[in-house]
Amino acid sequence: MKLHNRGSLVYMFFSVQVVFDQNICNILFASYRNQQGDFCL
């Protein structure tokens, strides 16, 4: 049970981290996205 819970927490952490990183990327490169396309995958 501990391993399962830990795995779920790690999965949640990485999921949130990915969304957070995408938002930061969109903010940082907002001015460039209009000119050269979307840098954020």
VMD Tcl script that builds the backbone (N, CA, C; Angstrom):
set m [mol new atoms 123]
animate dup $m
set s [atomselect $m all]
$s set {name element resname resid chain x y z} {
  {N N MET 1 A 0.835 -1.204 0.000}
  {CA C MET 1 A 0.000 0.000 0.000}
  {C C MET 1 A 0.871 1.255 0.000}
  {N N LYS 2 A 1.955 1.222 0.739}
  {CA C LYS 2 A 2.828 2.394 0.787}
  {C C LYS 2 A 3.430 2.680 -0.588}
  {N N LEU 3 A 3.863 1.609 -1.266}
  {CA C LEU 3 A 4.455 1.795 -2.588}
  {C C LEU 3 A 3.417 2.353 -3.553}
  {N N HIS 4 A 2.189 1.842 -3.455}
  {CA C HIS 4 A 1.127 2.312 -4.345}
  {C C HIS 4 A 0.830 3.789 -4.086}
  {N N ASN 5 A 0.735 4.152 -2.803}
  {CA C ASN 5 A 0.450 5.545 -2.458}
  {C C ASN 5 A 1.584 6.454 -2.913}
  {N N ARG 6 A 2.807 5.988 -2.705}
  {CA C ARG 6 A 3.949 6.801 -3.107}
  {C C ARG 6 A 3.969 6.973 -4.623}
  {N N GLY 7 A 3.673 5.901 -5.345}
  {CA C GLY 7 A 3.624 5.977 -6.807}
  {C C GLY 7 A 2.569 6.970 -7.268}
  {N N SER 8 A 1.421 6.968 -6.595}
  {CA C SER 8 A 0.352 7.890 -6.957}
  {C C SER 8 A 0.769 9.330 -6.697}
  {N N LEU 9 A 1.444 9.554 -5.576}
  {CA C LEU 9 A 1.894 10.909 -5.250}
  {C C LEU 9 A 2.923 11.389 -6.259}
  {N N VAL 10 A 3.838 10.492 -6.635}
  {CA C VAL 10 A 4.856 10.858 -7.623}
  {C C VAL 10 A 4.193 11.166 -8.956}
  {N N TYR 11 A 3.208 10.357 -9.334}
  {CA C TYR 11 A 2.487 10.586 -10.588}
  {C C TYR 11 A 1.779 11.938 -10.556}
  {N N MET 12 A 1.124 12.230 -9.442}
  {CA C MET 12 A 0.442 13.518 -9.303}
  {C C MET 12 A 1.438 14.669 -9.376}
  {N N PHE 13 A 2.582 14.504 -8.700}
  {CA C PHE 13 A 3.589 15.559 -8.678}
  {C C PHE 13 A 4.080 15.863 -10.084}
  {N N PHE 14 A 4.405 14.802 -10.843}
  {CA C PHE 14 A 4.916 15.022 -12.194}
  {C C PHE 14 A 3.834 15.585 -13.103}
  {N N SER 15 A 2.586 15.161 -12.909}
  {CA C SER 15 A 1.489 15.689 -13.719}
  {C C SER 15 A 1.331 17.184 -13.482}
  {N N VAL 16 A 1.357 17.584 -12.209}
  {CA C VAL 16 A 1.231 19.008 -11.877}
  {C C VAL 16 A 2.442 19.771 -12.394}
  {N N GLN 17 A 3.623 19.172 -12.268}
  {CA C GLN 17 A 4.849 19.823 -12.701}
  {C C GLN 17 A 4.816 20.089 -14.204}
  {N N VAL 18 A 4.329 19.112 -14.970}
  {CA C VAL 18 A 4.258 19.269 -16.426}
  {C C VAL 18 A 3.321 20.411 -16.788}
  {N N VAL 19 A 2.154 20.463 -16.152}
  {CA C VAL 19 A 1.197 21.540 -16.430}
  {C C VAL 19 A 1.793 22.883 -16.041}
  {N N PHE 20 A 2.458 22.927 -14.887}
  {CA C PHE 20 A 3.079 24.162 -14.411}
  {C C PHE 20 A 4.156 24.623 -15.385}
  {N N ASP 21 A 5.010 23.687 -15.835}
  {CA C ASP 21 A 6.082 24.030 -16.763}
  {C C ASP 21 A 5.511 24.550 -18.077}
  {N N GLN 22 A 4.415 23.958 -18.557}
  {CA C GLN 22 A 3.803 24.411 -19.800}
  {C C GLN 22 A 3.275 25.830 -19.652}
  {N N ASN 23 A 2.672 26.127 -18.509}
  {CA C ASN 23 A 2.147 27.473 -18.277}
  {C C ASN 23 A 3.271 28.496 -18.230}
  {N N ILE 24 A 4.362 28.177 -17.537}
  {CA C ILE 24 A 5.510 29.079 -17.457}
  {C C ILE 24 A 6.094 29.291 -18.846}
  {N N CYS 25 A 6.213 28.204 -19.601}
  {CA C CYS 25 A 6.765 28.297 -20.955}
  {C C CYS 25 A 5.893 29.207 -21.804}
  {N N ASN 26 A 4.581 29.057 -21.719}
  {CA C ASN 26 A 3.673 29.889 -22.501}
  {C C ASN 26 A 3.805 31.355 -22.125}
  {N N ILE 27 A 4.013 31.628 -20.846}
  {CA C ILE 27 A 4.144 33.014 -20.391}
  {C C ILE 27 A 5.475 33.607 -20.863}
  {N N LEU 28 A 6.558 32.841 -20.688}
  {CA C LEU 28 A 7.886 33.353 -21.021}
  {C C LEU 28 A 8.036 33.599 -22.520}
  {N N PHE 29 A 7.437 32.716 -23.327}
  {CA C PHE 29 A 7.645 32.798 -24.772}
  {C C PHE 29 A 6.419 33.327 -25.512}
  {N N ALA 30 A 5.526 33.997 -24.779}
  {CA C ALA 30 A 4.287 34.479 -25.396}
  {C C ALA 30 A 4.583 35.393 -26.583}
  {N N SER 31 A 5.575 36.263 -26.444}
  {CA C SER 31 A 5.883 37.212 -27.508}
  {C C SER 31 A 6.514 36.523 -28.713}
  {N N TYR 32 A 7.200 35.405 -28.473}
  {CA C TYR 32 A 7.861 34.701 -29.573}
  {C C TYR 32 A 6.913 33.753 -30.295}
  {N N ARG 33 A 5.912 33.241 -29.581}
  {CA C ARG 33 A 5.000 32.258 -30.162}
  {C C ARG 33 A 4.268 32.841 -31.363}
  {N N ASN 34 A 3.914 34.119 -31.303}
  {CA C ASN 34 A 3.185 34.744 -32.396}
  {C C ASN 34 A 4.043 34.846 -33.650}
  {N N GLN 35 A 5.354 34.955 -33.490}
  {CA C GLN 35 A 6.254 35.150 -34.613}
  {C C GLN 35 A 6.783 33.828 -35.167}
  {N N GLN 36 A 7.192 32.926 -34.266}
  {CA C GLN 36 A 7.902 31.728 -34.696}
  {C C GLN 36 A 7.151 30.440 -34.381}
  {N N GLY 37 A 5.933 30.551 -33.865}
  {CA C GLY 37 A 5.176 29.353 -33.536}
  {C C GLY 37 A 5.271 29.006 -32.068}
  {N N ASP 38 A 4.715 27.854 -31.725}
  {CA C ASP 38 A 4.616 27.454 -30.316}
  {C C ASP 38 A 5.844 26.673 -29.891}
  {N N PHE 39 A 6.621 27.226 -28.944}
  {CA C PHE 39 A 7.813 26.544 -28.424}
  {C C PHE 39 A 7.435 25.493 -27.386}
  {N N CYS 40 A 6.238 25.624 -26.812}
  {CA C CYS 40 A 5.844 24.748 -25.712}
  {C C CYS 40 A 5.159 23.509 -26.255}
  {N N LEU 41 A 5.714 22.340 -25.955}
  {CA C LEU 41 A 5.141 21.098 -26.470}
  {C C LEU 41 A 4.137 20.539 -25.473}
}
mol reanalyze $m
mol bondsrecalc $m
mol representation Tube
mol addrep $m
